[in-house]
Amino acid sequence: MPQLLLFMACFWSTFTVAETYSLADLEVLANEGSHYEFFQHALDIRPSERQEAWKTMVSKMGDQYSRSVLSKSEINRKDFHKIESLYDWPSLKSDDVFKVRRQEIGQRFLRACLKGDNPCWNDLKAFWEKDKTDPEVSFKLAELTSIYKESPLSSWSFLEVALKSNLSEFYCKKEFVMTALWGKIEIDYIKLGPEGDLMTKIDHTIHPDCMPSLILEARKRLFSPPKMLDRELAFQILKSQTKADSFIQDFFYTVYLLDNPSQGELFNYSWNRLRELAQKSNRRDAVMKKMRELDPLPDGILASLDERKKRAILNHFKMYFPEYLNFYTDQCVLFYGGKGSFPTGNPTVNCQQFMDSELAPSIIDDFKIKQYQDVRKI
């Protein structure tokens, strides 16, 4: 009986011990183009014996296999994972041709599978984490994920690499890139505060070649901000890059007071700047010319619940910049009177609330209030 057990153990061991291939075996497989079997046994060769002949074969088979995958109309998950596992091999990871093919295969597979019923976010994350050095791949992954609102991966995690490269000049011209970059800088600005070193933070975030696009975006948002904080951030970006000339400062500090600001250093700058403009008619005229183009007109202060602050700011404008209050109320009367052209709607969002308040008579001339009341009766 013991001899029978020994015989059976020896018999079954012949089936459980994996067969080891030699270099000559691999050469045959390489010549036959047997990719699957070749890669299944290529690592049978001891590390000390993986010399030039072995590396050449691995590179050749990697090239053939990746080309065969790319020739398919649709890349399946099995091929994607096989290519990803091969990319862990040092000899293939350092192979520039295989690297480029691996990137193309990965992007094609991910683009298709993200549209499926079970989006492959884990595969995308693993693909990205395997090599975060290529700015073009980083940009393409950011572009790919930017269209998915519920993406568990932030586009910024990819763009962070792309925008530090010397190709950033081209990436930053893309709208979705600038949107992501603006959001990142906004978070940094909130953490730093108005007196923080925003310039250093920006310099650490993007390549200098991206800066012209960021400055253009800042100028656009300064004059037409999607939200109130954008105007402040735009000014701080321009200021940090020494692009906030006298006119931009005059404009920003004037509008800042109208946007219902919190009290602080920026508030004090704005308060004093308006007083300074009262003595500089040419600068004040330049600001007023630009403000006539704004839609809607800045009037957040009119909706402020802080009556003391509201009264103080409006009196400040009445004394040092009455042109704006006159223009604002004129636009309000025209809109409610059904005159003029207002394609985007009411440009004086908080006018009605202000004109109906007890504060209005102390700020606005009686005849303007009467004009408003007359058109409201119609």
C-alpha positions in Angstrom: 0.0 0.0 0.0 2.7 2.6 0.8 4.4 1.7 -2.5 1.2 2.3 -4.3 0.7 5.7 -2.7 4.3 6.7 -3.6 3.8 5.6 -7.2 0.6 7.7 -7.5 2.3 10.7 -6.0 5.1 10.5 -8.5 2.5 9.9 -11.3 0.4 13.0 -10.5 3.5 15.2 -10.0 4.4 14.8 -13.6 1.1 16.7 -14.4 1.3 19.4 -11.8 4.9 20.7 -12.3 4.8 23.4 -14.9 6.9 22.9 -18.0 9.9 25.3 -18.3 10.8 26.7 -21.7 14.3 27.4 -22.9 15.6 30.2 -25.0 15.5 28.0 -28.0 11.8 27.3 -27.3 11.1 31.0 -27.2 12.9 31.5 -30.5 10.6 29.0 -32.1 7.5 30.7 -30.7 8.9 34.1 -31.8 9.4 32.9 -35.3 5.9 31.4 -35.4 4.3 34.6 -34.0 2.8 32.7 -31.1 2.3 35.7 -28.8 0.2 34.1 -26.1 2.4 31.1 -25.5 5.6 33.2 -25.9 4.6 35.7 -23.1 3.3 32.9 -20.9 6.8 31.4 -20.8 9.2 34.3 -21.6 9.9 34.7 -17.9 11.0 31.1 -17.6 14.4 32.3 -18.5 16.4 33.1 -15.4 17.0 36.9 -14.9 20.8 36.4 -15.3 20.2 34.8 -18.7 17.9 37.6 -20.1 20.5 39.1 -22.3 20.3 40.8 -25.7 18.8 37.9 -27.6 16.0 37.5 -25.0 15.3 41.3 -24.9 15.2 41.5 -28.7 12.7 38.7 -28.9 10.5 40.3 -26.1 10.6 43.6 -28.0 9.7 42.0 -31.3 6.8 40.0 -29.8 5.6 43.1 -27.9 5.6 45.0 -31.1 3.7 42.3 -33.1 1.2 41.7 -30.3 0.4 45.4 -29.7 0.0 45.9 -33.5 -2.4 42.9 -33.7 -4.5 44.4 -30.9 -4.6 47.8 -32.5 -5.7 46.2 -35.8 -9.0 45.1 -34.2 -12.1 47.2 -34.6 -12.8 46.8 -30.9 -10.3 46.2 -28.1 -11.6 43.7 -25.5 -10.9 43.7 -21.8 -8.7 40.6 -22.1 -6.3 42.3 -24.5 -6.3 45.5 -22.5 -5.3 43.7 -19.3 -2.7 41.6 -21.1 -1.0 44.7 -22.5 -1.2 46.3 -19.0 0.5 43.3 -17.4 3.2 43.3 -20.1 3.9 46.9 -19.4 5.1 45.9 -15.9 8.0 44.1 -17.6 11.1 46.5 -17.4 12.2 45.6 -20.9 8.8 46.6 -22.4 8.3 49.6 -20.1 11.5 51.1 -21.5 10.6 50.2 -25.1 9.4 53.5 -26.6 7.4 51.8 -29.4 5.5 49.5 -27.0 4.9 52.4 -24.6 3.2 54.4 -27.4 1.1 51.4 -28.5 0.1 50.7 -24.9 -1.1 54.2 -24.5 -3.2 54.1 -27.7 -4.7 50.7 -26.8 -5.5 51.9 -23.3 -7.2 55.1 -24.5 -9.3 53.2 -27.1 -10.4 50.6 -24.6 -11.2 53.1 -21.9 -13.1 55.5 -24.3 -15.4 52.6 -25.3 -15.9 51.0 -21.9 -16.7 54.2 -20.2 -19.8 54.5 -22.4 -21.0 51.1 -21.3 -23.5 50.1 -18.6 -20.6 49.5 -16.1 -18.1 52.2 -16.7 -14.5 51.0 -16.1 -13.3 53.7 -13.7 -11.1 51.2 -11.9 -9.4 50.2 -15.1 -8.8 53.9 -16.0 -7.4 54.6 -12.6 -5.0 51.6 -12.8 -4.0 52.6 -16.3 -3.1 56.2 -15.2 -1.3 55.2 -12.0 1.0 52.8 -13.9 2.6 55.8 -15.7 1.9 59.4 -14.9 4.8 61.0 -16.9 3.4 61.6 -20.4 1.7 65.0 -20.7 -0.2 64.1 -23.9 -1.7 61.0 -22.3 -2.6 63.1 -19.2 -4.3 65.6 -21.4 -6.3 63.0 -23.3 -7.4 61.3 -20.1 -8.5 64.6 -18.7 -10.4 65.3 -22.0 -12.0 61.9 -21.8 -13.2 62.2 -18.2 -14.3 65.8 -18.5 -17.6 64.9 -20.2 -18.7 62.7 -17.3 -20.4 64.7 -14.5 -20.3 61.8 -12.1 -16.7 60.8 -12.7 -15.1 59.5 -9.5 -11.8 60.9 -10.9 -11.1 64.6 -11.1 -9.9 65.9 -14.5 -7.4 68.0 -12.5 -5.5 64.8 -11.4 -4.5 64.4 -15.0 -4.2 68.0 -16.0 -1.8 68.6 -13.1 0.8 66.7 -15.1 -0.1 68.2 -18.5 -0.1 71.8 -17.5 3.4 71.6 -16.0 4.8 70.5 -19.3 6.2 72.6 -22.1 3.1 71.6 -24.1 0.8 73.5 -21.8 0.6 76.4 -24.2 -1.7 74.3 -26.4 -3.6 72.6 -23.6 -4.5 75.8 -21.9 -6.4 77.1 -24.9 -9.0 74.4 -24.4 -12.1 75.5 -22.6 -12.5 72.5 -20.3 -8.8 72.8 -19.3 -9.2 76.5 -18.4 -12.4 75.7 -16.4 -10.5 73.0 -14.4 -7.5 75.3 -13.9 -9.6 78.2 -12.7 -11.4 75.9 -10.2 -8.0 74.8 -8.9 -6.7 78.3 -8.5 -9.9 79.4 -6.9 -9.5 76.7 -4.2 -5.9 77.8 -3.6 -7.0 81.5 -3.4 -9.7 80.7 -0.8 -7.1 78.9 1.3 -4.5 81.7 0.9 -6.7 84.7 1.3 -6.3 88.1 -0.5 -2.9 88.7 1.0 -1.5 85.2 0.2 1.3 84.5 -2.2 -0.9 83.6 -5.2 1.9 84.2 -7.7 4.0 81.5 -6.2 1.1 79.1 -6.1 0.3 79.7 -9.7 4.0 79.3 -10.7 4.0 75.9 -9.0 0.8 74.9 -10.8 1.4 75.7 -14.4 4.2 76.0 -16.9 5.0 79.7 -17.9 3.7 79.0 -21.4 0.2 78.6 -20.0 0.3 82.0 -18.4 -0.9 84.1 -21.5 -4.1 82.0 -21.7 -4.7 82.3 -18.0 -4.3 86.1 -18.2 -6.7 86.3 -21.1 -9.2 84.3 -19.0 -8.7 86.6 -16.0 -9.4 89.7 -18.1 -12.6 88.1 -19.5 -13.8 87.1 -16.0 -12.9 90.5 -14.6 -15.4 92.2 -16.9 -17.9 89.4 -17.2 -17.7 87.0 -14.2 -19.9 83.9 -14.0 -20.0 84.4 -10.3 -19.0 87.2 -7.9 -15.8 85.6 -6.6 -14.5 85.2 -10.2 -14.1 89.0 -10.5 -12.0 89.2 -7.3 -9.9 86.1 -8.3 -9.4 87.5 -11.8 -8.1 90.8 -10.4 -5.8 89.0 -8.0 -4.4 86.8 -10.8 -3.7 89.9 -13.0 -2.2 91.7 -10.0 0.0 88.7 -9.1 1.3 88.7 -12.7 1.8 92.5 -12.8 -1.0 92.9 -15.4 -3.3 95.0 -13.3 -2.7 98.5 -14.7 -4.2 101.7 -13.4 -7.4 101.3 -15.3 -8.0 97.7 -14.2 -7.4 98.7 -10.6 -9.8 101.7 -10.9 -12.4 99.4 -12.4 -12.1 96.5 -10.0 -12.0 98.6 -6.8 -15.1 100.6 -8.0 -17.1 97.5 -8.9 -15.9 95.7 -5.7 -17.8 98.1 -3.6 -21.0 97.6 -5.6 -20.7 93.8 -5.3 -21.6 93.9 -1.5 -18.1 93.2 -0.2 -17.0 92.0 3.2 -15.1 94.6 5.2 -11.3 94.1 5.1 -8.2 95.3 3.3 -9.8 95.1 -0.2 -12.8 97.1 1.1 -10.5 99.8 2.4 -8.5 100.0 -0.9 -11.8 100.3 -2.8 -13.2 103.0 -0.5 -10.1 105.1 -0.9 -9.8 104.5 -4.6 -13.3 105.8 -5.3 -12.4 109.0 -3.4 -9.3 109.3 -5.5 -11.3 108.9 -8.7 -13.4 111.8 -7.8 -10.4 114.1 -8.4 -9.4 112.3 -11.7 -12.3 112.9 -14.2 -10.5 111.1 -17.1 -9.9 108.0 -15.1 -13.5 108.1 -13.8 -14.8 108.5 -17.3 -12.8 105.5 -18.5 -14.3 103.3 -15.7 -17.8 104.6 -16.4 -17.5 103.8 -20.1 -16.6 100.2 -19.3 -19.4 99.9 -16.7 -21.9 100.9 -19.3 -21.0 97.7 -21.1 -21.7 95.4 -18.2 -24.7 93.2 -18.2 -26.0 92.8 -15.6 -24.9 96.0 -13.9 -23.1 95.4 -10.5 -25.7 96.1 -7.7 -25.2 93.4 -5.1 -24.9 96.1 -2.4 -28.6 97.0 -3.0 -29.7 93.6 -1.8 -27.4 93.7 1.3 -29.1 93.0 4.7 -26.5 95.2 6.4 -28.3 98.5 6.2 -25.5 100.4 7.7 -23.0 99.2 5.2 -25.4 99.7 2.3 -26.2 103.3 3.3 -22.5 104.1 3.7 -21.4 102.7 0.3 -24.3 104.3 -1.6 -23.6 107.7 0.0 -20.0 107.2 -0.9 -21.0 106.7 -4.6 -23.4 109.7 -4.4 -20.6 111.9 -3.3 -17.7 110.6 -5.4 -19.2 108.7 -8.4 -22.8 109.9 -8.9 -22.6 109.1 -12.7 -23.0 105.4 -11.9 -26.1 105.8 -9.8 -27.7 108.0 -12.5 -26.9 105.5 -15.2 -28.1 102.6 -13.1 -31.5 104.2 -12.3 -31.9 105.3 -15.9 -31.5 101.7 -17.1 -34.0 100.6 -14.4 -36.6 103.0 -15.6 -36.1 102.1 -19.2 -36.4 98.4 -18.5 -39.6 98.7 -16.5 -41.0 101.2 -18.9 -40.5 98.8 -21.8 -38.1 101.0 -23.6 -34.6 100.3 -24.8 -33.1 96.9 -25.8 -32.4 94.3 -23.1 -31.8 91.0 -24.9 -30.7 89.2 -21.7 -33.4 90.6 -19.4 -33.3 93.1 -16.6 -29.8 94.6 -16.3 -30.6 96.1 -12.9 -31.5 93.0 -10.9 -31.9 94.7 -7.5 -33.3 98.0 -8.7 -36.9 97.3 -7.7 -36.0 96.3 -4.2 -33.9 99.5 -3.8 -36.3 102.0 -5.4 -39.2 100.7 -3.2 -37.1 101.0 0.0 -37.0 103.9 2.5 -33.3 104.4 1.7 -33.8 105.4 -2.0 -35.0 109.1 -1.4 -31.8 109.9 0.5 -29.7 108.6 -2.4 -31.6 109.2 -5.6 -33.1 112.5 -6.9 -36.9 112.8 -6.5 -37.6 113.1 -10.2 -35.9 109.7 -10.8 -37.9 108.1 -8.2 -41.1 109.6 -9.7 -40.0 108.4 -13.1 -39.7 104.9 -11.7 -43.0 105.0 -9.9 -44.8 106.3 -13.0 -43.5 103.4 -15.2 -44.3 100.9 -12.5 -48.0 102.0 -12.5 -48.3 101.3 -16.2 
